[in-house]
Amino acid sequence: MKESFRGQCNLHIYFAEQYLRQLQKTDTAEWGGHFHRATSESLAWQLSLAYQSHLVDLLDQQPKFGLAVPQGVFSATSFAGQELPPEILELADRETYSGWLKSIVDYPFLQTTSASPAGVIASDASGAGRVNVDFAECLTELKSLIARHRATLMEY
């Protein structure tokens, strides 16, 4: 079986589900807060990779637009000024106005509430100023969006 962007997306969704389950059953203070932070950031990264894989899958499934596969970290808004598939136009709009998708695209990794000369980051893991993301909502919404887009692509 050959690799595909769709398969890659599915695998990142699977990993995100595993991280979410682990996040929901562990104590936030475990390993001084490091475990919770690392698991949260791993989950955010898997959601981001699933989203990017989905974007590339949309491009791959619609060759009439002739868009090249982007390199590095990208989002739907990275394609500004080009003729785009309607699904990517929708996603570019959602990246701006939909809280759950914006939180995936703009997730601030290694965030702290203040600079620490001692290099301590885990102590403020639940402090004010940290971005709190509803990862369960993000995962549910992303899976729903991907399923809807794939069903639409099958109609073409």
Helices and strands as residue ranges (DSSP letters): H 5-25, G 30-33, H 34-61, G 63-65, G 76-79, H 86-97, H 99-105, G 122-124, H 135-155
